[in-house]
Amino acid sequence: MSRSILVPHDGSAHAQTAFQYALETFPDARIVLFHAIDPFELKPNAEDQLPPLSEAWLDEQRSEATELFDDARAGTDEGTTAVETDTAFGSPAQTIVAYAADGDFDGIVMGNRGRSSVPQLRLGSTAELVVRRADVPVTVVR
């Protein structure tokens, strides 16, 4: 029976390291590279930003996620590992946990301290919440 591993990716170097780890550690698994589209994420100095939660904004976010996936895959040697991609809309930690539960995954592999700006935290806030709430094993990669 093949394993299914969820790898959340936010475009950070830490998330990319986790993706590479998942590919190397689970070469025969089904890997799902996942991005949560966060409706509350603020982008500083984005005067030309589309209005949040509009259809055009969501289309732009999905396009950016496709670019993120392309960049992530370009930086790896996927080999024979089956890599799928998907997005969902919502707060990253909650969306990751819900997606993992609904998708019948065997585990989650994620980066530590993706975009967190609080250096004194041992785990990034998203990673910490996923570790606490997920019903499957979570591997946090540094």
N, C-alpha and C positions, 0 to 999 in steps of 0.2 A: 504494500500500500504506500503510495507516494505521499510525502508530507506537503503541507501548504504553509508558507511563511509570509507574513505581512511585513512589509518594510515601508514605514512612513518616511516621506522625504519632503523637506521644506526648502531645498536648494542649498543648504549649508554644507560645509566640508565634513561636519560630524555625521550628517545624514548620508553623505556619499561614502564615508568610511563604513558605516553600518551596512549599506547596500553591498559594498565589496565583500564585507565579512559574510553576509548571508549567501552570496554567490559562491564563495570559497568553502564555507562550512556545510552548506546544503546543496551540493552540485546536482542532485537528482530531484530536488524539490520543485514544486510550483511556487514561484516567487511572485508576489503581487506588490509592485511599487505603487505607493498610494500617497496622494496629496489631499489634505483637508483645506478646502477653500474657506478661509476665515473671514466672516463678514465684519468682524470687529478690528481687523488689522489696519492700523493707521500707517500711511506712508508719508513721512515728512517731506515738505517742500514739493508736493505733487499738485501744483495748481491746475494742471490740465487733466486731473483724475476724473474719471466718469463718476456720476452719482452712485454711491453704494446701493446695492440691492436692486439695481435696475437690470433689465434683460441685457443691455449692452455691457454693463459692468460684469455680469456673470459670464458672458461670452468672452470678454477680455481675460477674465480669471482662468477660464478653461484653456484659452490659448496659451497663457503664461505657464499653466501646468503642463501642457504638451511640450513646450520648450524645455521646461525643467526636466521632464522625463527623457527627452532627447539628449540633453546635456549629461544627465546621470548615466545613461546607457553608453554614451560615447566614451566615457572615462573608464569603462570596464571591459573585461573579456568575458562575455556571458557564457561562452562555450555551449554546452548542450542544455544548460538550465533554461527552463521555460519561464520567461518573464512577461507578466501581464502588467497593465497599468490601469489605474482607476482614480477617480476623484469623488469627493463627497463634500457637501456644504455644511459648515458648522464649526464650532469651537474645536480646535485641533485635538485636544486630549479626549474629549467626549466623543468626537467623531471617530477617532481611531479605535477606541474601546467598542463602540457600537458596531463599527464595520467588522472588526475582528470577531465579534460574537455572531453577527449575522452571516458571516462568510465561512464559518466552520474551519477556522485556521488552527494549526497545531502550535503556532508560536508567533511572536512578534519580535523583530530585531530592529532596534532604533538607535539613533545617535543620542549622545548626551550633550546638553547645552547647545542646542541648535541656534536659535536666535535670541536666547535669553540674555538680558543685559545686566543681570544681577550676579556678579562674579562670586559672591560668597556662598551661593547655593551649591550643595554637593551634587545634586541632580537638577537638571533643568525642570521647570515647573511642569511642562508637558510630559516629560519622561516620568517624573515622579507620580503624576496622576495616573498615567497608563499603568505603571508598575502596581500601584495600589488597587486599581479597579478592574484590570483585565482578568478574564477567566482562564486565560492560557498563559504559559510561561513567557516572560518578557526578558530578552537579552538586551542590555544597554551597553553599547559599544562606545569606547572613548577614542 
